[in-house]
Amino acid sequence: MTTTPPARGRYFEDFEIGQEFVSPARTITQTDIVNFACLSGDFNEVHTNFEYCKTTPFGEPIAHGPLVYAIMGGLQYASGLNDGTLLALLQIDGWKLMDPVKHGDTIRLHSRVVDKKASSKPDRGVITFQRQCVKHDGTVAQEMTATLLYRRRGH
């Protein structure tokens, strides 16, 4: 008989409005940017052409906005919050890209619980986070409100 190990993540009941979380750090590399261009098919020169980028305010290729967003999701997973307890991403609101992320930038996900609502189903509940992607120098690169569905304890 196989048993499922207990979840490491936080359940709906474990979150409190105002609670804040900071993820582990992750350094963005040129390989990340190139791999995302290949995966997405977005070979826009602002991401892939060093010579072109010398003529832009950035001076060098920048990470795709959706790449940084995806890494933010991975950082939340790396924090352990979602491990075995997250059911679904329900909504993203107010996604703002405020500062470019470049090769060599180290980022963290800063999340604050802004809302918590029980679902009509007793085995789940909805948590809303204000999320920020914060670079090593303290600059906020992206921010958004993310609404996620979590398991409830004992179900």
DSSP file with accessible surface (Angstrom, degrees, kcal/mol):
  #  RESIDUE AA STRUCTURE BP1 BP2  ACC     N-H-->O    O-->H-N    N-H-->O    O-->H-N    TCO  KAPPA ALPHA  PHI   PSI    X-CA   Y-CA   Z-CA
    1    1 A M              0   0  223      0, 0.0     2,-0.4     0, 0.0     0, 0.0   0.000 360.0 360.0 360.0 131.3    0.0    0.0    0.0
    2    2 A T        -     0   0  140      2,-0.0     2,-0.4     0, 0.0     0, 0.0  -0.797 360.0-160.4 -97.9 136.0    1.4    3.4   -1.0
    3    3 A T        -     0   0  108     -2,-0.4     0, 0.0     0, 0.0     0, 0.0  -0.890  18.1-123.7-115.2 148.7    0.8    6.4    1.2
    4    4 A T        -     0   0  130     -2,-0.4     3,-0.1     1,-0.0    -2,-0.0  -0.765  30.1-120.2 -88.7 129.1    1.0   10.1    0.2
    5    5 A P        -     0   0  104      0, 0.0     3,-0.1     0, 0.0    -1,-0.0  -0.319  39.9 -92.1 -64.4 152.7    3.5   12.1    2.2
    6    6 A P        -     0   0  122      0, 0.0     2,-0.1     0, 0.0    78,-0.0  -0.310  47.3 -99.2 -64.2 149.9    1.9   15.1    4.1
    7    7 A A        -     0   0   32     77,-0.2    77,-0.2     1,-0.1     4,-0.1  -0.411  21.6-157.8 -69.1 142.7    2.0   18.4    2.3
    8    8 A R        +     0   0  164     75,-0.7    76,-0.2    -2,-0.1    -1,-0.1   0.648  65.7  92.9 -87.6 -22.9    4.7   20.9    3.2
    9    9 A G  S    S-     0   0    7     74,-3.0     2,-0.4     1,-0.1    72,-0.2  -0.022  84.3 -92.2 -71.3 176.0    2.7   23.9    1.9
   10   10 A R        -     0   0   91     71,-2.0   141,-0.2    70,-0.1     2,-0.2  -0.711  34.5-140.3 -90.0 139.3    0.3   26.2    3.7
   11   11 A Y    >   -     0   0   46     -2,-0.4     3,-2.0   139,-0.1     4,-0.5  -0.497  33.8 -96.5 -89.2 164.9   -3.4   25.5    3.8
   12   12 A F  G >  S+     0   0   12    139,-2.7     3,-1.5     1,-0.3   140,-0.2   0.886 125.6  55.3 -46.1 -45.5   -6.1   28.1    3.5
   13   13 A E  G 3  S+     0   0   58      1,-0.3    -1,-0.3   138,-0.2   139,-0.1   0.712  97.7  64.8 -65.8 -20.2   -6.4   28.2    7.3
   14   14 A D  G <  S+     0   0   46     -3,-2.0     2,-0.3     2,-0.0    -1,-0.3   0.585  86.6  85.7 -80.9 -12.4   -2.6   29.0    7.6
   15   15 A F    <   -     0   0    0     -3,-1.5     2,-0.4    -4,-0.5   101,-0.0  -0.724  56.1-170.6 -94.4 142.8   -2.8   32.4    5.9
   16   16 A E    >   -     0   0  114     -2,-0.3     3,-2.3    99,-0.0    97,-0.3  -0.987  34.4-100.3-129.3 141.0   -3.7   35.6    7.6
   17   17 A I  T 3  S+     0   0  104     -2,-0.4    97,-0.2     1,-0.3     3,-0.1  -0.346 111.7  24.8 -59.0 133.5   -4.5   39.0    6.0
   18   18 A G  T 3  S+     0   0   42     95,-3.1    -1,-0.3     1,-0.3    96,-0.1   0.179  87.4 138.1  94.2 -15.1   -1.4   41.2    6.2
   19   19 A Q    <   -     0   0   51     -3,-2.3    94,-2.6    93,-0.1     2,-0.4  -0.368  39.4-152.7 -64.1 140.2    1.0   38.2    6.5
   20   20 A E  E     -A  112   0A 138     92,-0.2     2,-0.4    -3,-0.1    92,-0.2  -0.918  12.5-171.1-121.1 147.0    4.1   38.7    4.3
   21   21 A F  E     -A  111   0A  26     90,-2.8    90,-2.7    -2,-0.4     2,-0.4  -0.987   7.5-161.6-135.2 141.7    6.4   36.2    2.7
   22   22 A V  E     -A  110   0A  80     -2,-0.4    88,-0.2    88,-0.2     3,-0.1  -0.995  18.7-142.8-124.8 127.9    9.8   36.6    1.0
   23   23 A S        -     0   0    5     86,-2.4    53,-0.1    -2,-0.4    52,-0.1  -0.273  29.6 -85.7 -79.5 169.0   11.0   33.9   -1.4
   24   24 A P        -     0   0   60      0, 0.0    85,-0.4     0, 0.0     2,-0.2  -0.246  56.4-100.1 -60.6 165.6   14.5   32.6   -1.9
   25   25 A A        -     0   0   45     83,-0.1     2,-0.3    -3,-0.1    83,-0.2  -0.554  33.3-168.3 -92.3 157.5   16.6   34.6   -4.4
   26   26 A R  E     -B  107   0A  90     81,-2.0    81,-3.0    -2,-0.2     2,-0.5  -0.977  14.9-139.7-146.7 128.6   17.2   33.7   -8.1
   27   27 A T  E     -B  106   0A  66     -2,-0.3     2,-0.3    79,-0.3    79,-0.3  -0.784  19.8-133.3 -91.3 130.1   19.7   35.3  -10.5
   28   28 A I        -     0   0    0     77,-3.1    76,-3.5    -2,-0.5     2,-0.3  -0.653  26.4-164.6 -81.6 135.3   18.5   35.8  -14.0
   29   29 A T     >  -     0   0   48     -2,-0.3     4,-1.7    74,-0.2     3,-0.1  -0.776  35.2-113.5-118.0 163.9   21.0   34.7  -16.7
   30   30 A Q  H  > S+     0   0   37     -2,-0.3     4,-2.8     1,-0.2     5,-0.2   0.868 119.2  59.8 -60.9 -34.3   21.4   35.3  -20.4
   31   31 A T  H  > S+     0   0   88      1,-0.2     4,-3.1     2,-0.2     5,-0.2   0.906 101.8  52.5 -61.2 -41.5   20.6   31.6  -20.8
   32   32 A D  H  > S+     0   0   28      2,-0.2     4,-2.3     1,-0.2    -1,-0.2   0.934 111.4  47.0 -56.9 -46.1   17.2   32.1  -19.1
   33   33 A I  H  X S+     0   0    0     -4,-1.7     4,-2.2     2,-0.2    -2,-0.2   0.936 115.0  44.7 -65.2 -46.1   16.4   34.9  -21.6
   34   34 A V  H  X S+     0   0   64     -4,-2.8     4,-2.4     1,-0.2    -2,-0.2   0.929 112.9  51.2 -65.2 -44.0   17.5   32.9  -24.6
   35   35 A N  H  X S+     0   0   97     -4,-3.1     4,-2.7    -5,-0.2    -1,-0.2   0.899 110.2  49.4 -61.4 -39.1   15.7   29.8  -23.5
   36   36 A F  H  X S+     0   0   33     -4,-2.3     4,-3.1    -5,-0.2     6,-0.4   0.898 108.4  53.3 -67.7 -37.9   12.5   31.7  -23.0
   37   37 A A  H  X S+     0   0    0     -4,-2.2     4,-2.2     1,-0.2     5,-0.4   0.938 112.6  45.0 -59.3 -43.2   12.8   33.3  -26.4
   38   38 A C  H  < S+     0   0   79     -4,-2.4    -2,-0.2     2,-0.2    -1,-0.2   0.920 115.7  46.4 -66.5 -43.5   13.1   29.7  -27.8
   39   39 A L  H  < S+     0   0  145     -4,-2.7    -2,-0.2     1,-0.2    -1,-0.2   0.922 123.3  32.7 -65.3 -44.8   10.3   28.4  -25.8
   40   40 A S  H  < S-     0   0   59     -4,-3.1    -2,-0.2    -5,-0.2    -1,-0.2   0.704  98.8-127.6 -87.3 -22.2    7.9   31.3  -26.5
   41   41 A G     <  +     0   0   48     -4,-2.2     2,-1.2    -5,-0.3    -3,-0.2   0.521  65.0 136.5  81.6   6.5    9.0   32.1  -30.0
   42   42 A D        +     0   0   65     -6,-0.4    -1,-0.2    -5,-0.4    -2,-0.1  -0.716  16.6 161.0 -91.9  92.8    9.4   35.7  -29.0
   43   43 A F        +     0   0  119     -2,-1.2     5,-0.2    -3,-0.1    -1,-0.1  -0.011  13.8 160.9-101.1  28.3   12.7   36.7  -30.6
   44   44 A N    >>  -     0   0   85      1,-0.2     3,-2.4     3,-0.1     4,-0.9  -0.211  49.6-120.9 -50.0 138.2   12.1   40.4  -30.3
   45   45 A E  H 3> S+     0   0   92      1,-0.3     4,-2.3     2,-0.2     8,-0.3   0.763 108.7  70.2 -60.3 -24.8   15.4   42.2  -30.6
   46   46 A V  H 34 S+     0   0   23      1,-0.2    16,-2.1     2,-0.2    -1,-0.3   0.731 111.0  34.2 -67.1 -14.7   15.0   43.9  -27.2
   47   47 A H  H <4 S+     0   0   19     -3,-2.4    -1,-0.2    14,-0.3    -2,-0.2   0.618 132.2  25.1-106.6 -19.4   15.6   40.4  -25.8
   48   48 A T  H  < S+     0   0   53     -4,-0.9     2,-0.6    -5,-0.2    -3,-0.2   0.547  99.4  75.5-128.6 -12.1   18.0   38.9  -28.2
   49   49 A N     X  -     0   0   51     -4,-2.3     4,-2.4    -5,-0.2     5,-0.2  -0.878  46.1-173.0-119.0 103.8   20.2   41.4  -30.1
   50   50 A F  H  > S+     0   0  107     -2,-0.6     4,-1.1     1,-0.2    -1,-0.2   0.878  88.6  50.7 -60.5 -41.0   23.0   43.0  -28.1
   51   51 A E  H >4 S+     0   0  123      2,-0.2     3,-0.5     1,-0.2     4,-0.4   0.929 111.6  46.9 -66.0 -45.0   23.8   45.5  -30.9
   52   52 A Y  H >4 S+     0   0   96      1,-0.2     3,-2.1     2,-0.2    -2,-0.2   0.927 107.9  57.5 -59.2 -43.5   20.2   46.7  -31.3
   53   53 A C  H >< S+     0   0    0     -4,-2.4     3,-1.7     1,-0.3     6,-1.1   0.767  91.3  69.9 -64.9 -22.2   19.9   47.0  -27.5
   54   54 A K  T << S+     0   0  133     -4,-1.1    -1,-0.3    -3,-0.5    -2,-0.2   0.749  98.1  52.5 -63.9 -21.1   22.8   49.5  -27.5
   55   55 A T  T <  S+     0   0  111     -3,-2.1    -1,-0.3    -4,-0.4    -2,-0.2   0.394 101.4  77.4 -93.9   2.1   20.4   51.9  -29.2
   56   56 A T  S X  S-     0   0   22     -3,-1.7     3,-0.7    -4,-0.2    -3,-0.0  -0.638  94.8-106.8-106.1 166.8   17.7   51.4  -26.5
   57   57 A P  T 3  S+     0   0  128      0, 0.0    -1,-0.1     0, 0.0    -3,-0.1   0.715 117.2  61.5 -63.1 -16.8   17.5   52.9  -23.0
   58   58 A F  T 3  S-     0   0   63     -5,-0.1    -4,-0.1     1,-0.1    -5,-0.1   0.785  85.8-153.5 -82.7 -31.8   18.3   49.4  -21.6
   59   59 A G  S <  S+     0   0   40     -6,-1.1    -5,-0.1    -3,-0.7    -1,-0.1   0.243  72.1  34.8  79.8 -16.9   21.8   49.1  -23.3
   60   60 A E  S    S-     0   0   66     -7,-0.2   -10,-0.1   -14,-0.1   -12,-0.1  -0.960 105.5 -64.0-156.9 166.1   21.6   45.3  -23.3
   61   61 A P        -     0   0    0      0, 0.0    42,-0.6     0, 0.0     2,-0.3  -0.248  50.3-150.8 -58.8 144.4   19.0   42.6  -23.8
   62   62 A I  B     -F  102   0B  20    -16,-2.1    40,-0.2    40,-0.1     2,-0.1  -0.819  21.5 -97.9-115.0 156.8   16.3   42.5  -21.1
   63   63 A A        -     0   0    7     38,-3.6    38,-0.4    -2,-0.3     2,-0.1  -0.438  44.8-102.2 -69.2 145.8   14.2   39.5  -19.8
   64   64 A H     >  -     0   0    0      1,-0.1     4,-2.0    -2,-0.1     3,-0.4  -0.442  26.6-125.0 -62.9 140.7   10.8   39.0  -21.2
   65   65 A G  H  > S+     0   0   12      1,-0.2     4,-2.4     2,-0.2     5,-0.2   0.927 112.2  50.4 -55.1 -47.1    8.1   40.3  -18.9
   66   66 A P  H  > S+     0   0   67      0, 0.0     4,-2.4     0, 0.0    -1,-0.2   0.813 105.5  58.0 -65.2 -25.6    6.3   36.9  -18.9
   67   67 A L  H  > S+     0   0   14     -3,-0.4     4,-2.5     2,-0.2    -2,-0.2   0.951 108.1  45.3 -64.6 -46.9    9.7   35.2  -18.1
   68   68 A V  H  X S+     0   0    3     -4,-2.0     4,-2.4     1,-0.2    -1,-0.2   0.926 112.2  52.5 -63.2 -42.3   10.0   37.2  -15.0
   69   69 A Y  H  X S+     0   0   57     -4,-2.4     4,-1.7     1,-0.2    -1,-0.2   0.930 110.1  48.5 -57.4 -45.5    6.3   36.5  -14.1
   70   70 A A  H  X S+     0   0   54     -4,-2.4     4,-1.9     1,-0.2    -2,-0.2   0.908 110.0  51.2 -63.9 -40.9    7.0   32.7  -14.6
   71   71 A I  H  X S+     0   0   16     -4,-2.5     4,-2.7     1,-0.2    -1,-0.2   0.889 104.2  58.4 -66.3 -33.6   10.1   32.8  -12.4
   72   72 A M  H  X S+     0   0    0     -4,-2.4     4,-2.1     1,-0.2    -1,-0.2   0.913 105.1  50.4 -60.0 -40.7    8.0   34.6   -9.7
   73   73 A G  H  X S+     0   0   30     -4,-1.7     4,-2.1     1,-0.2    -1,-0.2   0.912 110.3  49.6 -61.9 -41.9    5.7   31.6   -9.7
   74   74 A G  H  X S+     0   0   43     -4,-1.9     4,-2.8     1,-0.2    -2,-0.2   0.883 108.3  53.2 -64.7 -35.6    8.7   29.3   -9.4
   75   75 A L  H  X S+     0   0    9     -4,-2.7     4,-1.5     2,-0.2    -1,-0.2   0.884 106.9  51.7 -68.5 -35.6   10.0   31.4   -6.5
   76   76 A Q  H  <>S+     0   0    1     -4,-2.1     5,-0.8     2,-0.2     6,-0.5   0.935 111.5  47.4 -65.6 -41.2    6.6   31.1   -4.7
   77   77 A Y  H ><5S+     0   0  123     -4,-2.1     3,-2.1     1,-0.2     6,-0.2   0.943 108.8  54.5 -61.9 -43.7    6.9   27.3   -5.1
   78   78 A A  H 3<5S+     0   0   55     -4,-2.8    -1,-0.2     1,-0.3    -2,-0.2   0.799  98.5  64.0 -61.8 -25.7   10.5   27.4   -3.9
   79   79 A S  T 3<5S-     0   0   43     -4,-1.5    -1,-0.3    -3,-0.3    -2,-0.2   0.661 110.2-124.0 -72.2 -15.2    9.3   29.1   -0.7
   80   80 A G  T X 5S+     0   0    9     -3,-2.1     3,-0.7    -4,-0.4    -3,-0.1   0.326  78.5 118.9  90.6  -7.1    7.2   26.0    0.1
   81   81 A L  T 3 <S+     0   0    8     -5,-0.8   -71,-2.0     1,-0.2    -4,-0.1   0.842  81.6  35.3 -59.7 -35.4    3.9   27.9    0.4
   82   82 A N  T >> S+     0   0   16     -6,-0.5     4,-1.8   -73,-0.2     3,-1.4   0.483  78.8 130.1 -99.2  -5.8    2.3   25.9   -2.5
   83   83 A D  T <4 S-     0   0   40     -3,-0.7   -74,-3.0     1,-0.3   -75,-0.7  -0.336  94.5 -21.7 -66.1 101.3    3.8   22.4   -2.0
   84   84 A G  T 34 S+     0   0   42     -2,-0.7    -1,-0.3   -77,-0.2   -77,-0.2   0.450 133.1  70.8  83.6   1.4    0.9   20.0   -2.0
   85   85 A T  T <4  +     0   0    0     -3,-1.4    66,-2.8   -74,-0.1     2,-0.3   0.605  66.8  95.7-123.1 -20.4   -1.7   22.6   -1.1
   86   86 A L  E  <  +C  150   0A  58     -4,-1.8    64,-0.2    64,-0.2    -2,-0.1  -0.603  40.1 175.6 -76.7 132.7   -2.1   24.9   -4.1
   87   87 A L  E     -     0   0A  63     62,-3.6     2,-0.3     1,-0.3    63,-0.2   0.780  58.1 -18.4-102.7 -38.9   -5.0   23.9   -6.3
   88   88 A A  E     -C  149   0A  36     61,-1.5    61,-3.1     0, 0.0     2,-0.6  -0.978  48.6-117.3-166.7 151.4   -5.1   26.6   -9.0
   89   89 A L  E     +C  148   0A  85     -2,-0.3    59,-0.2    59,-0.2     3,-0.1  -0.872  34.9 179.0 -87.6 123.1   -4.2   30.1  -10.1
   90   90 A L  E     -     0   0A  85     57,-2.8     2,-0.3    -2,-0.6    58,-0.2   0.806  52.4  -9.8 -97.7 -35.8   -7.5   31.9  -10.5
   91   91 A Q  E     -C  147   0A  99     56,-1.6    56,-2.9     2,-0.0     2,-0.4  -0.981  41.5-152.9-166.6 147.3   -6.7   35.4  -11.5
   92   92 A I  E     -C  146   0A  48     -2,-0.3     2,-0.4    54,-0.2    54,-0.2  -0.999  24.4-177.3-124.3 128.9   -4.0   38.0  -12.0
   93   93 A D  E     +C  145   0A  67     52,-2.9    52,-2.9    -2,-0.4    -2,-0.0  -0.949  58.2   9.1-125.4 149.4   -5.0   41.7  -11.8
   94   94 A G  E    S-     0   0A  54     -2,-0.4     2,-0.4     1,-0.2    -1,-0.1   0.806  70.1-174.1  60.0  36.5   -3.0   44.9  -12.2
   95   95 A W  E     -     0   0A 100     -3,-0.1     2,-0.4    49,-0.1    49,-0.2  -0.499   6.6-176.1 -67.9 118.4    0.1   43.3  -13.7
   96   96 A K  E     -C  143   0A 115     47,-3.1    47,-2.0    -2,-0.4     2,-0.7  -0.977  22.6-155.4-121.8 133.0    2.6   46.2  -14.0
   97   97 A L  E     +C  142   0A  96     -2,-0.4    45,-0.2    45,-0.2    44,-0.1  -0.923  26.7 162.5-105.4 107.7    6.1   46.0  -15.5
   98   98 A M        +     0   0   94     43,-2.7    44,-0.2    -2,-0.7    43,-0.2   0.678  57.9  17.9-106.5 -23.8    8.0   48.8  -13.8
   99   99 A D  S    S-     0   0   61     42,-1.6    -1,-0.3    40,-0.1     0, 0.0  -0.983  81.0-106.2-151.3 139.6   11.7   48.2  -14.3
  100  100 A P        -     0   0   34      0, 0.0     2,-0.5     0, 0.0   -36,-0.1  -0.302  23.2-141.7 -68.0 150.2   13.6   45.9  -16.7
  101  101 A V        -     0   0    5    -38,-0.4   -38,-3.6    40,-0.1     2,-0.2  -0.964  26.7-175.6-109.7 128.3   15.2   42.7  -15.4
  102  102 A K  B >   -F   62   0B  51     -2,-0.5     3,-2.4   -40,-0.2   -74,-0.3  -0.738  38.2 -69.0-120.1 167.9   18.6   42.0  -17.0
  103  103 A H  T 3  S+     0   0   96    -42,-0.6   -74,-0.2     1,-0.3    -1,-0.1  -0.303 122.5  26.4 -51.1 129.8   21.2   39.2  -17.0
  104  104 A G  T 3  S+     0   0   37    -76,-3.5     2,-0.3     1,-0.3    -1,-0.3   0.241  86.7 129.6  95.3 -13.0   22.8   39.3  -13.6
  105  105 A D    <   -     0   0   23     -3,-2.4   -77,-3.1   -77,-0.2     2,-0.5  -0.583  48.2-147.9 -74.4 135.0   19.9   40.7  -11.7
  106  106 A T  E     -B   27   0A  37     -2,-0.3    30,-1.6   -79,-0.3     2,-0.3  -0.914  20.5-169.4-104.5 128.8   18.9   38.7   -8.6
  107  107 A I  E     -BD  26 135A   0    -81,-3.0   -81,-2.0    -2,-0.5     2,-0.3  -0.833  14.5-169.4-121.5 156.2   15.2   38.8   -7.8
  108  108 A R  E     - D   0 134A 111     26,-1.9    26,-2.7    -2,-0.3     2,-0.6  -0.958  25.1-122.2-134.4 155.4   13.0   37.7   -5.0
  109  109 A L  E     - D   0 133A   2    -85,-0.4   -86,-2.4    -2,-0.3     2,-0.5  -0.888  21.9-165.6 -99.6 122.3    9.2   37.4   -4.7
  110  110 A H  E     -AD  22 132A  64     22,-3.0    22,-2.6    -2,-0.6     2,-0.4  -0.956  13.4-177.8-105.4 123.6    7.7   39.6   -2.0
  111  111 A S  E     -AD  21 131A   6    -90,-2.7   -90,-2.8    -2,-0.5     2,-0.4  -0.973  12.8-172.2-126.0 140.0    4.0   38.5   -1.3
  112  112 A R  E     -AD  20 130A 100     18,-2.0    18,-2.9    -2,-0.4     2,-0.4  -0.999  28.3-122.8-130.5 130.7    1.5   40.0    1.2
  113  113 A V  E     + D   0 129A   0    -94,-2.6   -95,-3.1    -2,-0.4    16,-0.3  -0.601  35.7 167.9 -72.6 122.0   -1.9   38.4    1.8
  114  114 A V  E     +     0   0A  49     14,-3.2     2,-0.3    -2,-0.4    15,-0.2   0.559  61.7  15.9-112.3 -14.8   -4.5   41.0    1.1
  115  115 A D  E     - D   0 128A  53     13,-1.5    13,-2.6   -99,-0.1     2,-0.3  -0.986  52.9-171.0-158.0 153.2   -7.7   38.9    1.1
  116  116 A K  E     + D   0 127A  52     -2,-0.3     2,-0.4    11,-0.2    11,-0.2  -0.960  12.9 171.8-149.6 122.7   -8.9   35.5    2.2
  117  117 A K  E     - D   0 126A 126      9,-2.6     9,-3.4    -2,-0.3     2,-0.1  -0.996  30.0-125.5-138.7 133.2  -12.3   34.0    1.4
  118  118 A A  E     - D   0 125A  62     -2,-0.4     7,-0.2     7,-0.2     2,-0.1  -0.438  31.9-125.6 -68.5 146.9  -13.7   30.5    2.0
  119  119 A S        -     0   0   35      5,-1.5     5,-0.1     2,-0.4    -1,-0.1  -0.458  20.8-111.2 -85.6 166.4  -15.0   28.8   -1.1
  120  120 A S  S    S+     0   0  121     -2,-0.1    -1,-0.1     3,-0.0     5,-0.1   0.708 107.2  74.8 -70.3 -16.1  -18.5   27.5   -1.5
  121  121 A K  S >  S-     0   0  109      1,-0.1     3,-1.5     3,-0.1    -2,-0.4  -0.842  84.0-139.6 -97.4 130.8  -16.8   24.1   -1.5
  122  122 A P  T 3  S+     0   0   87      0, 0.0    -1,-0.1     0, 0.0    -2,-0.0   0.635  94.6  63.1 -70.1 -10.1  -15.6   23.0    2.0
  123  123 A D  T 3  S+     0   0   52     28,-0.1    29,-2.2    31,-0.0     2,-0.3   0.389 105.5  39.9 -95.7   7.1  -12.3   21.6    0.8
  124  124 A R  E <   - E   0 151A  62     -3,-1.5    -5,-1.5    27,-0.3     2,-0.3  -0.971  54.5-169.8-152.5 162.3  -10.9   24.8   -0.5
  125  125 A G  E     -DE 118 150A   0     25,-2.3    25,-3.0    -2,-0.3     2,-0.5  -0.977  25.2-114.2-152.9 161.1  -10.4   28.6   -0.1
  126  126 A V  E     -DE 117 149A  32     -9,-3.4    -9,-2.6    -2,-0.3     2,-0.4  -0.851  23.4-171.7-106.6 128.3   -9.2   31.6   -2.0
  127  127 A I  E     -DE 116 148A   0     21,-2.8    21,-3.0    -2,-0.5     2,-0.5  -0.972   7.3-157.7-118.1 132.1   -6.1   33.6   -1.0
  128  128 A T  E     -DE 115 147A  18    -13,-2.6   -14,-3.2    -2,-0.4   -13,-1.5  -0.949  11.3-168.3-113.7 127.8   -5.3   36.9   -2.7
  129  129 A F  E     -DE 113 146A   0     17,-3.1    17,-2.7    -2,-0.5     2,-0.6  -0.905  23.3-139.6-112.5 142.9   -1.7   38.2   -2.6
  130  130 A Q  E     -DE 112 145A  47    -18,-2.9   -18,-2.0    -2,-0.4     2,-0.4  -0.913  37.4-163.1 -90.6 120.0   -0.2   41.5   -3.5
  131  131 A R  E     -DE 111 144A   9     13,-3.3    13,-2.0    -2,-0.6     2,-0.4  -0.891  16.4-176.8-113.1 142.0    3.0   40.3   -5.3
  132  132 A Q  E     -DE 110 143A  61    -22,-2.6   -22,-3.0    -2,-0.4     2,-0.7  -1.000  21.8-143.8-134.3 137.3    6.2   42.2   -6.1
  133  133 A C  E     -DE 109 142A   0      9,-2.8     8,-3.0    -2,-0.4     9,-1.0  -0.899  28.7-166.4 -93.2 114.0    9.3   41.1   -8.0
  134  134 A V  E     -DE 108 140A  20    -26,-2.7   -26,-1.9    -2,-0.7     6,-0.2  -0.923   8.6-142.0-112.1 126.7   12.1   42.9   -6.1
  135  135 A K  E >   -D  107   0A  17      4,-3.1     3,-2.8    -2,-0.5   -28,-0.2  -0.357  34.2 -97.0 -80.6 165.8   15.6   43.1   -7.5
  136  136 A H  T 3  S+     0   0  118    -30,-1.6   -29,-0.1     1,-0.3    -1,-0.1   0.728 124.4  55.1 -55.9 -24.6   18.8   42.9   -5.5
  137  137 A D  T 3  S-     0   0  101    -31,-0.2    -1,-0.3     2,-0.1     3,-0.1   0.378 122.5-103.5 -91.5   4.9   19.0   46.7   -5.3
  138  138 A G  S <  S+     0   0   51     -3,-2.8     2,-0.2     1,-0.3    -2,-0.1   0.351  75.0 141.0  92.0  -6.4   15.5   47.0   -3.9
  139  139 A T        -     0   0   48     -5,-0.1    -4,-3.1     1,-0.1     2,-0.7  -0.510  53.0-128.6 -70.9 136.1   13.9   48.2   -7.1
  140  140 A V  E     + E   0 134A  33     -6,-0.2    -6,-0.2    -2,-0.2     3,-0.1  -0.765  27.8 178.4 -85.7 118.3   10.4   46.7   -7.8
  141  141 A A  E     +     0   0A   0     -8,-3.0   -43,-2.7    -2,-0.7   -42,-1.6   0.843  65.4   4.0 -88.5 -40.0   10.5   45.3  -11.3
  142  142 A Q  E     -CE  97 133A   5     -9,-1.0    -9,-2.8   -45,-0.2     2,-0.3  -0.985  60.8-175.5-143.2 153.4    6.9   43.9  -11.5
  143  143 A E  E     +CE  96 132A  36    -47,-2.0   -47,-3.1    -2,-0.3     2,-0.3  -0.985  13.3 147.8-148.3 156.3    3.9   43.9   -9.3
  144  144 A M  E     - E   0 131A   1    -13,-2.0   -13,-3.3    -2,-0.3     2,-0.5  -0.968  44.4-106.1-168.8 168.7    0.4   42.4   -9.5
  145  145 A T  E     -CE  93 130A  34    -52,-2.9   -52,-2.9    -2,-0.3     2,-0.5  -0.967  36.2-165.3-109.8 125.8   -2.4   41.0   -7.4
  146  146 A A  E     -CE  92 129A   0    -17,-2.7   -17,-3.1    -2,-0.5     2,-0.5  -0.957   7.3-159.4-118.1 130.1   -2.6   37.2   -7.7
  147  147 A T  E     +CE  91 128A  18    -56,-2.9   -57,-2.8    -2,-0.5   -56,-1.6  -0.946  18.2 179.4-111.7 123.4   -5.6   35.1   -6.6
  148  148 A L  E     -CE  89 127A   4    -21,-3.0   -21,-2.8    -2,-0.5     2,-0.5  -0.907  25.7-130.6-127.8 153.1   -5.0   31.5   -5.8
  149  149 A L  E     -CE  88 126A  19    -61,-3.1   -62,-3.6    -2,-0.3   -61,-1.5  -0.895  29.1-174.0-105.8 124.5   -7.1   28.5   -4.7
  150  150 A Y  E     -CE  86 125A   0    -25,-3.0   -25,-2.3    -2,-0.5   -64,-0.2  -0.855  27.1-104.5-118.4 154.5   -5.7   26.5   -1.7
  151  151 A R  E     - E   0 124A 103    -66,-2.8  -139,-2.7    -2,-0.3     2,-0.3  -0.377  32.5-127.9 -66.6 150.0   -6.7   23.2    0.0
  152  152 A R    >   -     0   0   63    -29,-2.2     3,-1.2  -141,-0.2    -1,-0.1  -0.767  35.3 -93.9 -97.2 150.3   -8.4   23.5    3.4
  153  153 A R  T 3  S+     0   0  119     -2,-0.3    -1,-0.1     1,-0.2   -29,-0.0  -0.321 105.5  20.2 -64.5 139.8   -7.0   21.4    6.2
  154  154 A G  T 3         0   0   80      1,-0.2    -1,-0.2    -3,-0.0   -31,-0.0   0.551 360.0 360.0  82.1   8.7   -8.6   18.0    6.8
  155  155 A H    <         0   0  132     -3,-1.2    -1,-0.2   -32,-0.1    -4,-0.0  -0.889 360.0 360.0-120.8 360.0  -10.1   17.6    3.4
